[in-house]
């Protein structure tokens, strides 16, 4: 079993050139939605720094605002 990022900070540590393969692999393993849910929890939280990191992580994964 592959080890995937599970947090906002782990997503941000993935090199840009590996992001598309990561998303493809996590989608195939049906684990991508759990990761996005976790990032969205940070995005909706009260901590301003976590919200900013979550925005950056979603952008890093290819989501647009």
mmCIF file as Biopython writes it, N, C-alpha, C and O atoms, coordinates in Angstrom:
data_model
#
loop_
_atom_site.group_PDB
_atom_site.id
_atom_site.type_symbol
_atom_site.label_atom_id
_atom_site.label_alt_id
_atom_site.label_comp_id
_atom_site.label_asym_id
_atom_site.label_entity_id
_atom_site.label_seq_id
_atom_site.pdbx_PDB_ins_code
_atom_site.Cartn_x
_atom_site.Cartn_y
_atom_site.Cartn_z
_atom_site.occupancy
_atom_site.B_iso_or_equiv
_atom_site.auth_seq_id
_atom_site.auth_asym_id
_atom_site.pdbx_PDB_model_num
ATOM 1   N N  . UNK A ? 1  ? 0.842   -1.187 0.000   1.0 0.0 1  A 1 
ATOM 2   C CA . UNK A ? 1  ? 0.000   0.000  0.000   1.0 0.0 1  A 1 
ATOM 3   C C  . UNK A ? 1  ? 0.885   1.247  0.000   1.0 0.0 1  A 1 
ATOM 4   O O  . UNK A ? 1  ? 1.879   1.320  0.722   1.0 0.0 1  A 1 
ATOM 5   N N  . UNK A ? 2  ? 0.510   2.206  -0.808  1.0 0.0 2  A 1 
ATOM 6   C CA . UNK A ? 2  ? 1.274   3.448  -0.907  1.0 0.0 2  A 1 
ATOM 7   C C  . UNK A ? 2  ? 0.984   4.353  0.281   1.0 0.0 2  A 1 
ATOM 8   O O  . UNK A ? 2  ? -0.084  4.293  0.891   1.0 0.0 2  A 1 
ATOM 9   N N  . UNK A ? 3  ? 1.962   5.190  0.590   1.0 0.0 3  A 1 
ATOM 10  C CA . UNK A ? 3  ? 1.773   6.196  1.627   1.0 0.0 3  A 1 
ATOM 11  C C  . UNK A ? 3  ? 1.493   7.526  0.947   1.0 0.0 3  A 1 
ATOM 12  O O  . UNK A ? 3  ? 2.288   8.013  0.143   1.0 0.0 3  A 1 
ATOM 13  N N  . UNK A ? 4  ? 0.362   8.097  1.281   1.0 0.0 4  A 1 
ATOM 14  C CA . UNK A ? 4  ? -0.059  9.357  0.691   1.0 0.0 4  A 1 
ATOM 15  C C  . UNK A ? 4  ? -0.045  10.455 1.746   1.0 0.0 4  A 1 
ATOM 16  O O  . UNK A ? 4  ? -0.090  10.173 2.944   1.0 0.0 4  A 1 
ATOM 17  N N  . UNK A ? 5  ? 0.016   11.706 1.301   1.0 0.0 5  A 1 
ATOM 18  C CA . UNK A ? 5  ? -0.099  12.804 2.264   1.0 0.0 5  A 1 
ATOM 19  C C  . UNK A ? 5  ? -1.483  12.765 2.919   1.0 0.0 5  A 1 
ATOM 20  O O  . UNK A ? 5  ? -2.481  12.406 2.293   1.0 0.0 5  A 1 
ATOM 21  N N  . UNK A ? 6  ? -1.507  13.143 4.189   1.0 0.0 6  A 1 
ATOM 22  C CA . UNK A ? 6  ? -2.773  13.145 4.921   1.0 0.0 6  A 1 
ATOM 23  C C  . UNK A ? 6  ? -3.076  14.502 5.539   1.0 0.0 6  A 1 
ATOM 24  O O  . UNK A ? 6  ? -4.091  14.670 6.215   1.0 0.0 6  A 1 
ATOM 25  N N  . UNK A ? 7  ? -2.202  15.460 5.310   1.0 0.0 7  A 1 
ATOM 26  C CA . UNK A ? 7  ? -2.405  16.776 5.916   1.0 0.0 7  A 1 
ATOM 27  C C  . UNK A ? 7  ? -2.040  17.873 4.928   1.0 0.0 7  A 1 
ATOM 28  O O  . UNK A ? 7  ? -1.405  17.634 3.900   1.0 0.0 7  A 1 
ATOM 29  N N  . UNK A ? 8  ? -2.455  19.061 5.268   1.0 0.0 8  A 1 
ATOM 30  C CA . UNK A ? 8  ? -2.158  20.236 4.455   1.0 0.0 8  A 1 
ATOM 31  C C  . UNK A ? 8  ? -0.655  20.404 4.260   1.0 0.0 8  A 1 
ATOM 32  O O  . UNK A ? 8  ? -0.190  20.620 3.141   1.0 0.0 8  A 1 
ATOM 33  N N  . UNK A ? 9  ? 0.095   20.306 5.341   1.0 0.0 9  A 1 
ATOM 34  C CA . UNK A ? 9  ? 1.548   20.494 5.245   1.0 0.0 9  A 1 
ATOM 35  C C  . UNK A ? 9  ? 2.208   19.406 4.405   1.0 0.0 9  A 1 
ATOM 36  O O  . UNK A ? 9  ? 3.150   19.681 3.660   1.0 0.0 9  A 1 
ATOM 37  N N  . UNK A ? 10 ? 1.722   18.184 4.520   1.0 0.0 10 A 1 
ATOM 38  C CA . UNK A ? 10 ? 2.283   17.102 3.703   1.0 0.0 10 A 1 
ATOM 39  C C  . UNK A ? 10 ? 2.017   17.346 2.223   1.0 0.0 10 A 1 
ATOM 40  O O  . UNK A ? 10 ? 2.878   17.075 1.385   1.0 0.0 10 A 1 
ATOM 41  N N  . UNK A ? 11 ? 0.841   17.849 1.898   1.0 0.0 11 A 1 
ATOM 42  C CA . UNK A ? 11 ? 0.525   18.172 0.500   1.0 0.0 11 A 1 
ATOM 43  C C  . UNK A ? 11 ? 1.494   19.224 -0.022  1.0 0.0 11 A 1 
ATOM 44  O O  . UNK A ? 11 ? 2.001   19.111 -1.138  1.0 0.0 11 A 1 
ATOM 45  N N  . UNK A ? 12 ? 1.746   20.235 0.779   1.0 0.0 12 A 1 
ATOM 46  C CA . UNK A ? 12 ? 2.632   21.316 0.345   1.0 0.0 12 A 1 
ATOM 47  C C  . UNK A ? 12 ? 4.073   20.855 0.175   1.0 0.0 12 A 1 
ATOM 48  O O  . UNK A ? 12 ? 4.860   21.527 -0.491  1.0 0.0 12 A 1 
ATOM 49  N N  . UNK A ? 13 ? 4.429   19.723 0.765   1.0 0.0 13 A 1 
ATOM 50  C CA . UNK A ? 13 ? 5.794   19.214 0.625   1.0 0.0 13 A 1 
ATOM 51  C C  . UNK A ? 13 ? 5.981   18.352 -0.626  1.0 0.0 13 A 1 
ATOM 52  O O  . UNK A ? 13 ? 7.104   17.961 -0.944  1.0 0.0 13 A 1 
ATOM 53  N N  . UNK A ? 14 ? 4.898   18.055 -1.328  1.0 0.0 14 A 1 
ATOM 54  C CA . UNK A ? 14 ? 4.988   17.260 -2.558  1.0 0.0 14 A 1 
ATOM 55  C C  . UNK A ? 14 ? 5.552   18.142 -3.667  1.0 0.0 14 A 1 
ATOM 56  O O  . UNK A ? 14 ? 5.017   19.219 -3.930  1.0 0.0 14 A 1 
ATOM 57  N N  . UNK A ? 15 ? 6.629   17.697 -4.322  1.0 0.0 15 A 1 
ATOM 58  C CA . UNK A ? 15 ? 7.189   18.495 -5.421  1.0 0.0 15 A 1 
ATOM 59  C C  . UNK A ? 15 ? 6.159   18.711 -6.538  1.0 0.0 15 A 1 
ATOM 60  O O  . UNK A ? 15 ? 5.361   17.822 -6.837  1.0 0.0 15 A 1 
ATOM 61  N N  . UNK A ? 16 ? 6.186   19.879 -7.137  1.0 0.0 16 A 1 
ATOM 62  C CA . UNK A ? 16 ? 5.230   20.233 -8.198  1.0 0.0 16 A 1 
ATOM 63  C C  . UNK A ? 16 ? 5.136   19.180 -9.287  1.0 0.0 16 A 1 
ATOM 64  O O  . UNK A ? 16 ? 4.045   18.863 -9.760  1.0 0.0 16 A 1 
ATOM 65  N N  . UNK A ? 17 ? 6.275   18.639 -9.683  1.0 0.0 17 A 1 
ATOM 66  C CA . UNK A ? 17 ? 6.278   17.684 -10.791 1.0 0.0 17 A 1 
ATOM 67  C C  . UNK A ? 17 ? 5.647   16.340 -10.417 1.0 0.0 17 A 1 
ATOM 68  O O  . UNK A ? 17 ? 5.419   15.512 -11.299 1.0 0.0 17 A 1 
ATOM 69  N N  . UNK A ? 18 ? 5.365   16.107 -9.156  1.0 0.0 18 A 1 
ATOM 70  C CA . UNK A ? 18 ? 4.759   14.847 -8.722  1.0 0.0 18 A 1 
ATOM 71  C C  . UNK A ? 18 ? 3.271   14.975 -8.393  1.0 0.0 18 A 1 
ATOM 72  O O  . UNK A ? 18 ? 2.606   13.975 -8.125  1.0 0.0 18 A 1 
ATOM 73  N N  . UNK A ? 19 ? 2.757   16.186 -8.413  1.0 0.0 19 A 1 
ATOM 74  C CA . UNK A ? 19 ? 1.374   16.413 -7.975  1.0 0.0 19 A 1 
ATOM 75  C C  . UNK A ? 19 ? 0.363   15.705 -8.872  1.0 0.0 19 A 1 
ATOM 76  O O  . UNK A ? 19 ? -0.554  15.063 -8.359  1.0 0.0 19 A 1 
ATOM 77  N N  . UNK A ? 20 ? 0.498   15.798 -10.175 1.0 0.0 20 A 1 
ATOM 78  C CA . UNK A ? 20 ? -0.512  15.183 -11.051 1.0 0.0 20 A 1 
ATOM 79  C C  . UNK A ? 20 ? -0.537  13.667 -10.885 1.0 0.0 20 A 1 
ATOM 80  O O  . UNK A ? 20 ? -1.612  13.067 -10.882 1.0 0.0 20 A 1 
ATOM 81  N N  . UNK A ? 21 ? 0.623   13.045 -10.748 1.0 0.0 21 A 1 
ATOM 82  C CA . UNK A ? 21 ? 0.661   11.599 -10.515 1.0 0.0 21 A 1 
ATOM 83  C C  . UNK A ? 21 ? 0.054   11.247 -9.162  1.0 0.0 21 A 1 
ATOM 84  O O  . UNK A ? 21 ? -0.635  10.236 -9.026  1.0 0.0 21 A 1 
ATOM 85  N N  . UNK A ? 22 ? 0.315   12.081 -8.170  1.0 0.0 22 A 1 
ATOM 86  C CA . UNK A ? 22 ? -0.251  11.855 -6.839  1.0 0.0 22 A 1 
ATOM 87  C C  . UNK A ? 22 ? -1.775  11.912 -6.890  1.0 0.0 22 A 1 
ATOM 88  O O  . UNK A ? 22 ? -2.448  11.025 -6.366  1.0 0.0 22 A 1 
ATOM 89  N N  . UNK A ? 23 ? -2.313  12.938 -7.511  1.0 0.0 23 A 1 
ATOM 90  C CA . UNK A ? 23 ? -3.770  13.084 -7.600  1.0 0.0 23 A 1 
ATOM 91  C C  . UNK A ? 23 ? -4.367  11.897 -8.348  1.0 0.0 23 A 1 
ATOM 92  O O  . UNK A ? 23 ? -5.379  11.339 -7.923  1.0 0.0 23 A 1 
ATOM 93  N N  . UNK A ? 24 ? -3.762  11.519 -9.433  1.0 0.0 24 A 1 
ATOM 94  C CA . UNK A ? 24 ? -4.248  10.385 -10.228 1.0 0.0 24 A 1 
ATOM 95  C C  . UNK A ? 24 ? -4.244  9.100  -9.389  1.0 0.0 24 A 1 
ATOM 96  O O  . UNK A ? 24 ? -5.219  8.348  -9.385  1.0 0.0 24 A 1 
ATOM 97  N N  . UNK A ? 25 ? -3.155  8.864  -8.694  1.0 0.0 25 A 1 
ATOM 98  C CA . UNK A ? 25 ? -3.017  7.660  -7.881  1.0 0.0 25 A 1 
ATOM 99  C C  . UNK A ? 25 ? -3.994  7.648  -6.706  1.0 0.0 25 A 1 
ATOM 100 O O  . UNK A ? 25 ? -4.627  6.631  -6.423  1.0 0.0 25 A 1 
ATOM 101 N N  . UNK A ? 26 ? -4.108  8.785  -6.028  1.0 0.0 26 A 1 
ATOM 102 C CA . UNK A ? 26 ? -5.026  8.857  -4.890  1.0 0.0 26 A 1 
ATOM 103 C C  . UNK A ? 26 ? -6.478  8.736  -5.342  1.0 0.0 26 A 1 
ATOM 104 O O  . UNK A ? 26 ? -7.303  8.163  -4.630  1.0 0.0 26 A 1 
ATOM 105 N N  . UNK A ? 27 ? -6.791  9.263  -6.503  1.0 0.0 27 A 1 
ATOM 106 C CA . UNK A ? 27 ? -8.147  9.144  -7.036  1.0 0.0 27 A 1 
ATOM 107 C C  . UNK A ? 27 ? -8.452  7.680  -7.348  1.0 0.0 27 A 1 
ATOM 108 O O  . UNK A ? 27 ? -9.538  7.187  -7.041  1.0 0.0 27 A 1 
ATOM 109 N N  . UNK A ? 28 ? -7.496  6.997  -7.953  1.0 0.0 28 A 1 
ATOM 110 C CA . UNK A ? 28 ? -7.682  5.581  -8.275  1.0 0.0 28 A 1 
ATOM 111 C C  . UNK A ? 28 ? -7.845  4.737  -7.014  1.0 0.0 28 A 1 
ATOM 112 O O  . UNK A ? 28 ? -8.604  3.768  -7.006  1.0 0.0 28 A 1 
ATOM 113 N N  . UNK A ? 29 ? -7.139  5.100  -5.957  1.0 0.0 29 A 1 
ATOM 114 C CA . UNK A ? 29 ? -7.231  4.372  -4.682  1.0 0.0 29 A 1 
ATOM 115 C C  . UNK A ? 29 ? -8.395  4.846  -3.818  1.0 0.0 29 A 1 
ATOM 116 O O  . UNK A ? 29 ? -8.615  4.331  -2.722  1.0 0.0 29 A 1 
ATOM 117 N N  . UNK A ? 30 ? -9.125  5.817  -4.312  1.0 0.0 30 A 1 
ATOM 118 C CA . UNK A ? 30 ? -10.289 6.375  -3.620  1.0 0.0 30 A 1 
ATOM 119 C C  . UNK A ? 30 ? -9.922  7.008  -2.275  1.0 0.0 30 A 1 
ATOM 120 O O  . UNK A ? 30 ? -10.702 6.958  -1.324  1.0 0.0 30 A 1 
ATOM 121 N N  . UNK A ? 31 ? -8.737  7.599  -2.208  1.0 0.0 31 A 1 
ATOM 122 C CA . UNK A ? 31 ? -8.312  8.259  -0.971  1.0 0.0 31 A 1 
ATOM 123 C C  . UNK A ? 31 ? -8.206  9.778  -1.131  1.0 0.0 31 A 1 
ATOM 124 O O  . UNK A ? 31 ? -7.954  10.490 -0.159  1.0 0.0 31 A 1 
ATOM 125 N N  . UNK A ? 32 ? -8.397  10.267 -2.347  1.0 0.0 32 A 1 
ATOM 126 C CA . UNK A ? 32 ? -8.240  11.699 -2.600  1.0 0.0 32 A 1 
ATOM 127 C C  . UNK A ? 32 ? -9.310  12.525 -1.897  1.0 0.0 32 A 1 
ATOM 128 O O  . UNK A ? 32 ? -9.014  13.589 -1.354  1.0 0.0 32 A 1 
ATOM 129 N N  . UNK A ? 33 ? -10.538 12.050 -1.903  1.0 0.0 33 A 1 
ATOM 130 C CA . UNK A ? 33 ? -11.618 12.831 -1.287  1.0 0.0 33 A 1 
ATOM 131 C C  . UNK A ? 33 ? -11.400 12.999 0.215   1.0 0.0 33 A 1 
ATOM 132 O O  . UNK A ? 33 ? -11.757 14.038 0.772   1.0 0.0 33 A 1 
ATOM 133 N N  . UNK A ? 34 ? -10.828 12.009 0.874   1.0 0.0 34 A 1 
ATOM 134 C CA . UNK A ? 34 ? -10.532 12.132 2.310   1.0 0.0 34 A 1 
ATOM 135 C C  . UNK A ? 34 ? -9.503  13.218 2.558   1.0 0.0 34 A 1 
ATOM 136 O O  . UNK A ? 34 ? -9.615  13.984 3.515   1.0 0.0 34 A 1 
ATOM 137 N N  . UNK A ? 35 ? -8.504  13.284 1.698   1.0 0.0 35 A 1 
ATOM 138 C CA . UNK A ? 35 ? -7.480  14.317 1.826   1.0 0.0 35 A 1 
ATOM 139 C C  . UNK A ? 35 ? -8.093  15.701 1.619   1.0 0.0 35 A 1 
ATOM 140 O O  . UNK A ? 35 ? -7.837  16.617 2.401   1.0 0.0 35 A 1 
ATOM 141 N N  . UNK A ? 36 ? -8.886  15.853 0.585   1.0 0.0 36 A 1 
ATOM 142 C CA . UNK A ? 36 ? -9.510  17.148 0.305   1.0 0.0 36 A 1 
ATOM 143 C C  . UNK A ? 36 ? -10.446 17.539 1.450   1.0 0.0 36 A 1 
ATOM 144 O O  . UNK A ? 36 ? -10.516 18.710 1.822   1.0 0.0 36 A 1 
ATOM 145 N N  . UNK A ? 37 ? -11.149 16.581 1.997   1.0 0.0 37 A 1 
ATOM 146 C CA . UNK A ? 37 ? -12.020 16.865 3.147   1.0 0.0 37 A 1 
ATOM 147 C C  . UNK A ? 37 ? -11.198 17.400 4.318   1.0 0.0 37 A 1 
ATOM 148 O O  . UNK A ? 37 ? -11.593 18.368 4.966   1.0 0.0 37 A 1 
ATOM 149 N N  . UNK A ? 38 ? -10.069 16.777 4.583   1.0 0.0 38 A 1 
ATOM 150 C CA . UNK A ? 38 ? -9.193  17.219 5.672   1.0 0.0 38 A 1 
ATOM 151 C C  . UNK A ? 38 ? -8.689  18.643 5.438   1.0 0.0 38 A 1 
ATOM 152 O O  . UNK A ? 38 ? -8.663  19.460 6.358   1.0 0.0 38 A 1 
ATOM 153 N N  . UNK A ? 39 ? -8.296  18.926 4.213   1.0 0.0 39 A 1 
ATOM 154 C CA . UNK A ? 39 ? -7.823  20.274 3.877   1.0 0.0 39 A 1 
ATOM 155 C C  . UNK A ? 39 ? -8.965  21.279 4.017   1.0 0.0 39 A 1 
ATOM 156 O O  . UNK A ? 39 ? -8.761  22.388 4.509   1.0 0.0 39 A 1 
ATOM 157 N N  . UNK A ? 40 ? -10.162 20.894 3.588   1.0 0.0 40 A 1 
ATOM 158 C CA . UNK A ? 40 ? -11.324 21.784 3.715   1.0 0.0 40 A 1 
ATOM 159 C C  . UNK A ? 40 ? -11.645 22.082 5.175   1.0 0.0 40 A 1 
ATOM 160 O O  . UNK A ? 40 ? -12.096 23.182 5.496   1.0 0.0 40 A 1 
ATOM 161 N N  . UNK A ? 41 ? -11.420 21.122 6.055   1.0 0.0 41 A 1 
ATOM 162 C CA . UNK A ? 41 ? -11.619 21.366 7.488   1.0 0.0 41 A 1 
ATOM 163 C C  . UNK A ? 41 ? -10.702 22.501 7.950   1.0 0.0 41 A 1 
ATOM 164 O O  . UNK A ? 41 ? -11.127 23.382 8.698   1.0 0.0 41 A 1 
ATOM 165 N N  . UNK A ? 42 ? -9.442  22.473 7.501   1.0 0.0 42 A 1 
ATOM 166 C CA . UNK A ? 42 ? -8.517  23.559 7.836   1.0 0.0 42 A 1 
ATOM 167 C C  . UNK A ? 42 ? -8.983  24.878 7.221   1.0 0.0 42 A 1 
ATOM 168 O O  . UNK A ? 42 ? -8.900  25.933 7.849   1.0 0.0 42 A 1 
ATOM 169 N N  . UNK A ? 43 ? -9.469  24.802 5.998   1.0 0.0 43 A 1 
ATOM 170 C CA . UNK A ? 43 ? -9.921  25.998 5.292   1.0 0.0 43 A 1 
ATOM 171 C C  . UNK A ? 43 ? -11.099 26.668 6.000   1.0 0.0 43 A 1 
ATOM 172 O O  . UNK A ? 43 ? -11.228 27.892 5.966   1.0 0.0 43 A 1 
ATOM 173 N N  . UNK A ? 44 ? -11.941 25.888 6.628   1.0 0.0 44 A 1 
ATOM 174 C CA . UNK A ? 44 ? -13.134 26.413 7.286   1.0 0.0 44 A 1 
ATOM 175 C C  . UNK A ? 44 ? -12.904 26.733 8.766   1.0 0.0 44 A 1 
ATOM 176 O O  . UNK A ? 44 ? -13.805 27.230 9.442   1.0 0.0 44 A 1 
ATOM 177 N N  . UNK A ? 45 ? -11.712 26.451 9.263   1.0 0.0 45 A 1 
ATOM 178 C CA . UNK A ? 45 ? -11.433 26.658 10.682  1.0 0.0 45 A 1 
ATOM 179 C C  . UNK A ? 45 ? -11.195 28.117 11.043  1.0 0.0 45 A 1 
ATOM 180 O O  . UNK A ? 45 ? -11.212 28.999 10.183  1.0 0.0 45 A 1 
ATOM 181 N N  . UNK A ? 46 ? -10.975 28.350 12.312  1.0 0.0 46 A 1 
ATOM 182 C CA . UNK A ? 46 ? -10.772 29.704 12.826  1.0 0.0 46 A 1 
ATOM 183 C C  . UNK A ? 46 ? -9.331  30.180 12.708  1.0 0.0 46 A 1 
ATOM 184 O O  . UNK A ? 46 ? -9.075  31.384 12.700  1.0 0.0 46 A 1 
ATOM 185 N N  . UNK A ? 47 ? -8.396  29.255 12.618  1.0 0.0 47 A 1 
ATOM 186 C CA . UNK A ? 47 ? -6.972  29.606 12.591  1.0 0.0 47 A 1 
ATOM 187 C C  . UNK A ? 47 ? -6.605  30.183 11.221  1.0 0.0 47 A 1 
ATOM 188 O O  . UNK A ? 47 ? -6.645  29.484 10.209  1.0 0.0 47 A 1 
ATOM 189 N N  . UNK A ? 48 ? -6.249  31.461 11.210  1.0 0.0 48 A 1 
ATOM 190 C CA . UNK A ? 48 ? -5.948  32.159 9.950   1.0 0.0 48 A 1 
ATOM 191 C C  . UNK A ? 48 ? -4.780  31.514 9.208   1.0 0.0 48 A 1 
ATOM 192 O O  . UNK A ? 48 ? -4.824  31.387 7.984   1.0 0.0 48 A 1 
ATOM 193 N N  . UNK A ? 49 ? -3.745  31.110 9.926   1.0 0.0 49 A 1 
ATOM 194 C CA . UNK A ? 49 ? -2.579  30.495 9.290   1.0 0.0 49 A 1 
ATOM 195 C C  . UNK A ? 49 ? -2.950  29.154 8.650   1.0 0.0 49 A 1 
ATOM 196 O O  . UNK A ? 49 ? -2.506  28.851 7.543   1.0 0.0 49 A 1 
ATOM 197 N N  . UNK A ? 50 ? -3.757  28.356 9.338   1.0 0.0 50 A 1 
ATOM 198 C CA . UNK A ? 50 ? -4.195  27.076 8.766   1.0 0.0 50 A 1 
ATOM 199 C C  . UNK A ? 50 ? -5.055  27.297 7.525   1.0 0.0 50 A 1 
ATOM 200 O O  . UNK A ? 50 ? -4.963  26.548 6.552   1.0 0.0 50 A 1 
ATOM 201 N N  . UNK A ? 51 ? -5.894  28.334 7.570   1.0 0.0 51 A 1 
ATOM 202 C CA . UNK A ? 51 ? -6.724  28.636 6.394   1.0 0.0 51 A 1 
ATOM 203 C C  . UNK A ? 51 ? -5.857  28.984 5.193   1.0 0.0 51 A 1 
ATOM 204 O O  . UNK A ? 51 ? -6.111  28.518 4.082   1.0 0.0 51 A 1 
ATOM 205 N N  . UNK A ? 52 ? -4.843  29.797 5.414   1.0 0.0 52 A 1 
ATOM 206 C CA . UNK A ? 52 ? -3.950  30.194 4.316   1.0 0.0 52 A 1 
ATOM 207 C C  . UNK A ? 52 ? -3.187  28.984 3.773   1.0 0.0 52 A 1 
ATOM 208 O O  . UNK A ? 52 ? -3.049  28.828 2.560   1.0 0.0 52 A 1 
ATOM 209 N N  . UNK A ? 53 ? -2.696  28.137 4.663   1.0 0.0 53 A 1 
ATOM 210 C CA . UNK A ? 53 ? -1.994  26.927 4.224   1.0 0.0 53 A 1 
ATOM 211 C C  . UNK A ? 53 ? -2.934  26.011 3.448   1.0 0.0 53 A 1 
ATOM 212 O O  . UNK A ? 53 ? -2.533  25.405 2.454   1.0 0.0 53 A 1 
ATOM 213 N N  . UNK A ? 54 ? -4.173  25.909 3.895   1.0 0.0 54 A 1 
ATOM 214 C CA . UNK A ? 54 ? -5.156  25.078 3.196   1.0 0.0 54 A 1 
ATOM 215 C C  . UNK A ? 54 ? -5.426  25.621 1.796   1.0 0.0 54 A 1 
ATOM 216 O O  . UNK A ? 54 ? -5.517  24.851 0.840   1.0 0.0 54 A 1 
ATOM 217 N N  . UNK A ? 55 ? -5.555  26.944 1.667   1.0 0.0 55 A 1 
ATOM 218 C CA . UNK A ? 55 ? -5.733  27.550 0.330   1.0 0.0 55 A 1 
ATOM 219 C C  . UNK A ? 55 ? -4.552  27.202 -0.568  1.0 0.0 55 A 1 
ATOM 220 O O  . UNK A ? 55 ? -4.725  26.842 -1.732  1.0 0.0 55 A 1 
ATOM 221 N N  . UNK A ? 56 ? -3.361  27.313 -0.012  1.0 0.0 56 A 1 
ATOM 222 C CA . UNK A ? 56 ? -2.154  27.001 -0.781  1.0 0.0 56 A 1 
ATOM 223 C C  . UNK A ? 56 ? -2.114  25.528 -1.176  1.0 0.0 56 A 1 
ATOM 224 O O  . UNK A ? 56 ? -1.716  25.193 -2.292  1.0 0.0 56 A 1 
ATOM 225 N N  . UNK A ? 57 ? -2.521  24.658 -0.272  1.0 0.0 57 A 1 
ATOM 226 C CA . UNK A ? 57 ? -2.514  23.222 -0.565  1.0 0.0 57 A 1 
ATOM 227 C C  . UNK A ? 57 ? -3.506  22.889 -1.676  1.0 0.0 57 A 1 
ATOM 228 O O  . UNK A ? 57 ? -3.185  22.123 -2.585  1.0 0.0 57 A 1 
ATOM 229 N N  . UNK A ? 58 ? -4.704  23.457 -1.607  1.0 0.0 58 A 1 
ATOM 230 C CA . UNK A ? 58 ? -5.686  23.207 -2.666  1.0 0.0 58 A 1 
ATOM 231 C C  . UNK A ? 58 ? -5.192  23.736 -4.007  1.0 0.0 58 A 1 
ATOM 232 O O  . UNK A ? 58 ? -5.378  23.090 -5.038  1.0 0.0 58 A 1 
ATOM 233 N N  . UNK A ? 59 ? -4.574  24.887 -3.997  1.0 0.0 59 A 1 
ATOM 234 C CA . UNK A ? 59 ? -3.995  25.439 -5.219  1.0 0.0 59 A 1 
ATOM 235 C C  . UNK A ? 59 ? -2.892  24.522 -5.746  1.0 0.0 59 A 1 
ATOM 236 O O  . UNK A ? 59 ? -2.799  24.279 -6.949  1.0 0.0 59 A 1 
ATOM 237 N N  . UNK A ? 60 ? -2.070  24.023 -4.850  1.0 0.0 60 A 1 
ATOM 238 C CA . UNK A ? 60 ? -0.973  23.118 -5.214  1.0 0.0 60 A 1 
ATOM 239 C C  . UNK A ? 60 ? -1.517  21.847 -5.879  1.0 0.0 60 A 1 
ATOM 240 O O  . UNK A ? 60 ? -0.884  21.279 -6.770  1.0 0.0 60 A 1 
ATOM 241 N N  . UNK A ? 61 ? -2.694  21.415 -5.431  1.0 0.0 61 A 1 
ATOM 242 C CA . UNK A ? 61 ? -3.321  20.220 -6.000  1.0 0.0 61 A 1 
ATOM 243 C C  . UNK A ? 61 ? -4.048  20.506 -7.311  1.0 0.0 61 A 1 
ATOM 244 O O  . UNK A ? 61 ? -4.528  19.584 -7.970  1.0 0.0 61 A 1 
ATOM 245 N N  . UNK A ? 62 ? -4.131  21.788 -7.692  1.0 0.0 62 A 1 
ATOM 246 C CA . UNK A ? 62 ? -4.743  22.136 -8.968  1.0 0.0 62 A 1 
ATOM 247 C C  . UNK A ? 62 ? -6.128  22.741 -8.878  1.0 0.0 62 A 1 
ATOM 248 O O  . UNK A ? 62 ? -6.742  23.027 -9.906  1.0 0.0 62 A 1 
ATOM 249 N N  . UNK A ? 63 ? -6.634  22.941 -7.669  1.0 0.0 63 A 1 
ATOM 250 C CA . UNK A ? 63 ? -7.935  23.589 -7.506  1.0 0.0 63 A 1 
ATOM 251 C C  . UNK A ? 63 ? -7.763  25.093 -7.674  1.0 0.0 63 A 1 
ATOM 252 O O  . UNK A ? 63 ? -6.742  25.660 -7.284  1.0 0.0 63 A 1 
ATOM 253 N N  . UNK A ? 64 ? -8.758  25.721 -8.249  1.0 0.0 64 A 1 
ATOM 254 C CA . UNK A ? 64 ? -8.722  27.171 -8.422  1.0 0.0 64 A 1 
ATOM 255 C C  . UNK A ? 64 ? -9.749  27.804 -7.498  1.0 0.0 64 A 1 
ATOM 256 O O  . UNK A ? 64 ? -10.750 27.180 -7.145  1.0 0.0 64 A 1 
ATOM 257 N N  . UNK A ? 65 ? -9.493  29.051 -7.108  1.0 0.0 65 A 1 
ATOM 258 C CA . UNK A ? 65 ? -10.431 29.756 -6.222  1.0 0.0 65 A 1 
ATOM 259 C C  . UNK A ? 65 ? -11.620 30.251 -6.986  1.0 0.0 65 A 1 
ATOM 260 O O  . UNK A ? 65 ? -12.514 30.868 -6.405  1.0 0.0 65 A 1 
#
